[in-house]
């Protein structure tokens, strides 16, 4: 029989997962409505450009997860005040760097894709990152306290408002710049919602040694999150280079209508899972981790099968008959979420143990192998991209499973991580 603490933590996880998935469902409905609106209002070339700008911004935005947040959530109670104090300083540094990074990426991407408007979109949206450190201490503390319901609700509200602004801006003629208005709308709502929360006690003191340790951990997280974000969008980035604007728009629709939906639910589960794993690790109760992760992967697999059966019905209904050619690609893409979910949940488990190096190794291997697959095969159509994605993710998922199995059985690869 499980100890009461573990039962309580598991109940909290299931509740948080429900909140997180529900919030993601609300946000996804608004996102699909926005994509539906953009698909009707914009031309195929404009739609492809908007999707490309959103992909690049998503990749850069994910680097915010490389800051002090995971370390504040994962650290012991005795280290909390000092970690939080130094973490806020680190968060301001990170977000300032993200502004510079996005502007630089905008310039490079506009040259690479020969789309001058891409630079303007990314440059105008870059200052948004300076808003988030203002409420970082509140967000980190709420997450550590396992109050994912509050985080999920705020995220759903902000994302819904962002998508409404994007859709309205597009209808009123903002064109590709509608995404810029949406990003600022999200930041304003996020700031408003968390400024109402009580300010946590930050009585720590600046420590150079602590900052160095946190910076080293953040560098490992940067490698992990960068590899994750790039892998998540590499296919679209490569497609943007070799497909015509029309085919890129078709592939984007297939992607958004399939793995774009299911991967959001996986991220929602992962959001609820991480603080739960940190709780049971601090309680020295890690024996249930493997079983829980297995059940979550099975759940995602069932969800993927159901989604693939529904794609032929909801894709033309939501996006219009002109996008029906994307149905076959979308069906293949649905199944890619299964190995992706395994990798994400596996890395979340290592992160909860502060094994950031192992996590980054897995992520970087997955990225390199994925790029190899996309470059090895000749891919010239959306359907070919979808099939190659599925094959690549299956091979990568199996190889990582073997790696983790060998580690758990023999422990000679990463000797300090055998609790996984």
Buried (B, 14 or more C-beta within 10 A) or exposed (E): EEEEBBEEBBEBBEBBBBBBBBBBBBBBEBBBBBBBBBBEBBEBBBBBBBBBBBBBBEBBBBBBBBBBBBBBBBBEEEBBBBBBBBBBBBBBBBBEEBBEBBBEBBBEBBEEBEBEBBBBBBBBBBBBBBBBBBBBBBBBBBBBEBBBBBBBBBBBBBBBBBBBBBBBBBEEEBBBBBBBBBBBBBBBBBBEBBEEBEEBEBEBEEBEEBBEBBBEBBEBBBBBBBBBBBBBBBBBBBBBEEBEBEBBBBBBBBBBBBBBBBBBBBBBBBBBBBBBBBBBBBEEBBEEBEEBBEEBBEBBBEBBEEBBEEBBEBBBEBBEEEBEBBBBBBBBBBBBBBBBBBBBBBBBBBBBBBBBBBBBBBBBBBBEBBBEBBEEEEBEBBBBBBBBBBBBBBBBBEEBBEBBEEBBEEEEEBEEBEBB
